[in-house]
Amino acid sequence: VDVMMSFDECLQYPATEEEATLSMERTTRWARRGLAHRAKLAGAGETVPALFGIVQGGVFPHLRARSALALTAEPFEGFSLGGLWVGEPAAESHALVAGDTALLPADKPRYLMGVGTPLDLLEAVAHGVDMFDCVLPTRNARKGTVLTSRGRLVVKNAAYAKDTRPLDPDCDCYACHRFSRAYIRHLFAAGEILGMRLASLHAVTFMVRTMRQARQAIVEGRYDAFHRAFREGYMSGEGIVPAARETA
């Protein structure tokens, strides 16, 4: 692999401060053991990948700060933000992300684990997060719910049985370019695996394109405007309801 994550303990939510403290300290010890073992392998002449330390501490800002400060004292190539989006309110999640990134070096990658929706990703980017991973887009797509530039669309619903529009008019993926909502809905109704494949193809294309647009907006110094416009479009729901209902 090119990048490894340190072994960590992700607590359930809610957890007590005592539980979060013990978990954070255990995660820090594991991170140091990982670094030591990697150094041993490197000393033996083996090629070793980059290693990221993972910030833990539950939803307690002072514990997460202790974790971040301990990890940044070690020679990690990047840092991960763990233990979030496990049930806590979204506003609290984003506040904790902002607190974590403020303590992590800007010249090393910062990776938010297990997130998520387009709005969550773009909000985290605004706080300085560089990398993400999440199964949500394709997991939901396999169940008939796709993400679009105008919000979530449950294409397997009967309301789309005669909707000839693409999943997302703003998308140029194979699924949107070649197939209608009605046909993809038919595939789900028939239990045909192609429906899941097309929906997943769109999901991956949509997420990659969104992050490319975010990166370009950062380069051009217009991220705030891009973020605001994307959020307005995504929350609008425009074009999500079937055409017949839109004109009713």
C-alpha positions as CSV (number, residue, x, y, z in Angstrom):
1,V,0.0,0.0,0.0
2,D,1.0,3.6,-0.4
3,V,-0.5,4.9,2.8
4,M,-1.2,3.1,6.1
5,M,-3.4,4.1,9.0
6,S,-2.3,3.5,12.6
7,F,-4.4,1.1,14.5
8,D,-7.0,3.1,16.6
9,E,-10.0,2.6,18.8
10,C,-13.2,4.3,17.6
11,L,-15.7,4.6,20.5
12,Q,-19.4,4.4,20.2
13,Y,-21.5,7.4,20.9
14,P,-22.2,8.5,23.6
15,A,-19.1,7.6,25.6
16,T,-18.0,8.9,29.0
17,E,-15.0,11.2,29.3
18,E,-13.2,8.5,31.2
19,E,-13.8,6.0,28.4
20,A,-12.7,8.5,25.8
21,T,-9.5,9.3,27.7
22,L,-8.5,5.6,28.0
23,S,-9.3,5.0,24.3
24,M,-7.4,8.1,23.2
25,E,-4.3,7.1,25.2
26,R,-4.5,3.5,23.9
27,T,-4.7,4.9,20.3
28,T,-1.6,7.1,20.9
29,R,0.4,4.1,22.3
30,W,-0.6,2.0,19.2
31,A,0.5,4.9,16.9
32,R,3.9,5.0,18.5
33,R,4.3,1.2,18.3
34,G,3.4,1.4,14.6
35,L,6.1,4.0,14.0
36,A,8.6,1.9,15.9
37,H,7.8,-1.2,13.9
38,R,7.9,0.7,10.6
39,A,11.4,2.0,11.5
40,K,12.5,-1.5,12.3
41,L,11.3,-2.7,8.8
42,A,13.0,0.3,7.1
43,G,16.2,-0.5,9.0
44,A,16.0,-4.0,7.6
45,G,16.0,-2.6,4.1
46,E,12.3,-3.0,3.4
47,T,10.3,-0.4,1.5
48,V,7.8,1.2,3.9
49,P,4.7,3.2,3.1
50,A,3.5,6.5,4.5
51,L,1.9,6.2,7.9
52,F,-0.8,8.4,9.3
53,G,-1.6,8.9,13.0
54,I,-5.3,9.0,14.0
55,V,-6.7,11.7,16.3
56,Q,-9.2,10.3,18.8
57,G,-10.8,11.5,22.0
58,G,-14.5,11.2,21.3
59,V,-16.5,14.4,21.3
60,F,-14.3,16.0,24.0
61,P,-12.3,18.9,22.5
62,H,-9.6,18.9,25.1
63,L,-9.0,15.1,24.6
64,R,-8.8,15.5,20.9
65,A,-6.4,18.4,21.4
66,R,-4.2,16.1,23.6
67,S,-4.3,13.4,20.9
68,A,-3.4,15.8,18.1
69,L,-0.5,17.4,20.0
70,A,0.9,14.0,20.9
71,L,0.7,12.8,17.3
72,T,2.2,15.9,15.7
73,A,5.3,15.4,17.8
74,E,5.9,12.2,15.9
75,P,7.2,11.7,12.3
76,F,3.9,10.8,10.7
77,E,3.5,11.7,7.0
78,G,-0.2,12.7,7.6
79,F,-2.9,12.8,10.1
80,S,-6.4,11.3,10.3
81,L,-9.5,12.6,12.1
82,G,-11.2,9.6,13.6
83,G,-14.1,8.9,16.0
84,L,-16.5,11.4,14.3
85,W,-19.9,11.0,12.6
86,V,-20.8,8.1,14.9
87,G,-24.0,9.6,16.1
88,E,-23.2,13.0,17.4
89,P,-25.0,16.1,16.1
90,A,-23.6,17.4,12.7
91,A,-22.9,20.9,14.1
92,E,-20.8,19.3,16.9
93,S,-19.0,17.1,14.3
94,H,-18.0,20.1,12.2
95,A,-16.9,22.1,15.3
96,L,-14.6,19.2,16.3
97,V,-13.2,19.0,12.8
98,A,-12.4,22.7,12.9
99,G,-10.7,22.2,16.3
100,D,-8.6,19.3,15.1
101,T,-7.4,20.8,11.9
102,A,-6.3,24.0,13.7
103,L,-3.8,21.8,15.6
104,L,-2.6,19.7,12.7
105,P,0.2,21.0,10.4
106,A,-1.0,22.5,7.1
107,D,1.9,21.0,5.1
108,K,0.8,17.4,5.8
109,P,-2.4,15.7,4.6
110,R,-5.4,15.8,6.9
111,Y,-7.8,12.9,6.3
112,L,-11.4,12.8,7.7
113,M,-12.4,9.2,8.1
114,G,-15.8,7.8,7.2
115,V,-17.5,10.9,5.8
116,G,-19.8,11.1,3.9
117,T,-22.3,13.4,2.2
118,P,-21.4,16.1,-0.3
119,L,-22.3,18.8,2.1
120,D,-20.3,17.3,5.0
121,L,-17.3,16.9,2.7
122,L,-17.4,20.5,1.4
123,E,-17.8,21.9,4.9
124,A,-14.8,19.9,6.1
125,V,-12.8,21.1,3.2
126,A,-13.5,24.6,4.3
127,H,-11.9,23.7,7.7
128,G,-8.8,22.4,5.9
129,V,-9.4,18.7,5.4
130,D,-7.7,17.2,2.3
131,M,-8.8,13.6,2.1
132,F,-11.9,11.5,2.7
133,D,-13.3,8.0,2.4
134,C,-16.8,6.7,2.8
135,V,-19.0,3.9,1.5
136,L,-22.2,6.0,1.7
137,P,-22.5,7.1,-2.0
138,T,-22.2,3.6,-3.5
139,R,-23.9,1.8,-0.6
140,N,-26.9,4.0,-1.0
141,A,-26.8,3.8,-4.8
142,R,-27.0,0.0,-4.6
143,K,-30.2,0.5,-2.6
144,G,-31.7,2.9,-5.2
145,T,-30.8,6.3,-3.7
146,V,-28.4,8.4,-5.7
147,L,-26.7,11.8,-5.0
148,T,-27.2,14.5,-7.5
149,S,-26.3,18.2,-7.9
150,R,-29.9,19.0,-6.7
151,G,-30.0,16.6,-3.8
152,R,-30.9,12.9,-3.1
153,L,-33.0,11.1,-5.6
154,V,-34.6,7.7,-4.7
155,V,-34.8,6.4,-8.2
156,K,-36.4,3.1,-7.3
157,N,-39.6,4.9,-6.3
158,A,-42.6,4.3,-8.5
159,A,-42.9,8.0,-9.1
160,Y,-40.0,7.8,-11.6
161,A,-41.6,5.0,-13.6
162,K,-42.2,7.3,-16.6
163,D,-39.5,9.9,-15.9
164,T,-37.4,10.2,-19.0
165,R,-34.8,12.6,-17.6
166,P,-31.3,11.4,-16.5
167,L,-30.5,10.9,-12.9
168,D,-28.7,14.2,-12.9
169,P,-28.9,16.6,-15.8
170,D,-25.5,18.2,-14.8
171,C,-23.7,14.8,-14.9
172,D,-21.9,13.4,-18.0
173,C,-21.3,9.9,-16.6
174,Y,-22.3,6.8,-18.7
175,A,-25.5,6.2,-16.7
176,C,-26.7,9.8,-17.0
177,H,-25.7,10.1,-20.7
178,R,-27.3,6.8,-21.8
179,F,-30.2,5.9,-19.5
180,S,-33.3,7.5,-18.1
181,R,-34.6,7.5,-14.5
182,A,-37.5,5.4,-15.7
183,Y,-35.2,2.7,-17.2
184,I,-32.9,2.6,-14.1
185,R,-36.0,2.4,-11.9
186,H,-37.2,-0.5,-14.0
187,L,-33.9,-2.3,-13.5
188,F,-34.3,-2.0,-9.7
189,A,-37.9,-3.1,-9.9
190,A,-36.8,-6.2,-11.9
191,G,-34.0,-7.0,-9.6
192,E,-31.5,-6.6,-12.4
193,I,-27.9,-5.9,-11.1
194,L,-27.3,-3.4,-13.9
195,G,-29.4,-1.0,-11.9
196,M,-27.1,-1.1,-9.0
197,R,-24.1,-0.8,-11.3
198,L,-25.4,2.2,-13.1
199,A,-26.4,4.0,-9.9
200,S,-23.0,3.2,-8.4
201,L,-21.2,4.5,-11.5
202,H,-23.1,7.7,-11.2
203,A,-22.4,8.0,-7.4
204,V,-18.6,7.7,-7.9
205,T,-18.6,10.1,-10.9
206,F,-20.6,12.6,-8.9
207,M,-18.4,12.5,-5.9
208,V,-15.1,12.7,-7.8
209,R,-16.4,15.5,-10.0
210,T,-17.5,17.5,-6.9
211,M,-14.1,17.2,-5.2
212,R,-12.3,18.1,-8.4
213,Q,-14.5,21.2,-8.6
214,A,-13.7,22.0,-5.0
215,R,-10.0,21.6,-5.7
216,Q,-10.1,23.9,-8.7
217,A,-12.1,26.5,-6.7
218,I,-9.4,26.5,-4.0
219,V,-6.7,27.0,-6.6
220,E,-8.6,29.9,-8.1
221,G,-9.3,31.5,-4.8
222,R,-13.1,31.2,-5.0
223,Y,-13.9,28.3,-2.7
224,D,-16.4,30.2,-0.5
225,A,-18.4,31.2,-3.5
226,F,-18.3,27.6,-4.9
227,H,-19.2,26.1,-1.5
228,R,-22.2,28.5,-1.2
229,A,-23.5,27.8,-4.7
230,F,-23.1,24.1,-4.4
231,R,-25.0,24.1,-1.1
232,E,-27.8,26.2,-2.5
233,G,-28.2,23.9,-5.6
234,Y,-28.0,20.7,-3.5
235,M,-30.6,21.9,-1.0
236,S,-32.9,23.2,-3.7
237,G,-34.3,19.8,-4.8
238,E,-34.9,21.3,-8.2
239,G,-35.6,18.6,-10.8
240,I,-35.8,15.8,-8.1
241,V,-39.5,15.4,-8.2
242,P,-41.0,13.8,-11.3
243,A,-41.7,16.2,-14.2
244,A,-45.4,15.7,-14.0
245,R,-45.5,16.8,-10.4
246,E,-43.3,19.8,-11.1
247,T,-45.9,21.2,-13.5
248,A,-48.9,20.3,-11.4
